Amino acid sequence: MILLDCGEEVSVKRLADRRIDPVTGKYYNSKTTPDDQLIKDRLEQHTEDKEEVVRKRWRVWDDFIGKIEEVYRPYLFSIKTELYSEEECTDIISEMMQIPRRD
């Protein structure tokens, strides 16, 4: 089991910064904003990505993950995602998905 461990402030910042292009369904943030002004103008923030909503979801997640960690601790591999960029995290996970299972 892989736990992507990221603190509340970083999680809130990343999610609250997320925008979606309703035409293509592609996600952007302040670092990946497209050069095309037409796309920039149509970017939207989902209601669930607003800071106050993300913080409420975080509290639910925090309670839930504590219970999961208790049960699965021996099988848990934790990645401190705050130490890596989103792209690096994606690369790490992609590599881990290619590792053969140990039976």
Number of C-alpha atoms within 10 A of each C-alpha: 10 11 13 14 14 15 13 14 11 12 18 21 14 15 17 21 16 21 22 18 16 13 9 8 10 10 15 18 15 10 8 10 15 13 8 8 9 9 15 15 9 12 21 14 17 12 11 13 19 16 17 13 13 18 17 11 14 17 11 10 11 12 10 11 11 10 11 11 13 10 10 11 12 9 10 14 12 13 16 12 18 15 11 12 10 12 8 12 17 13 12 13 13 11 10 11 10 8 8 7 6 4 3
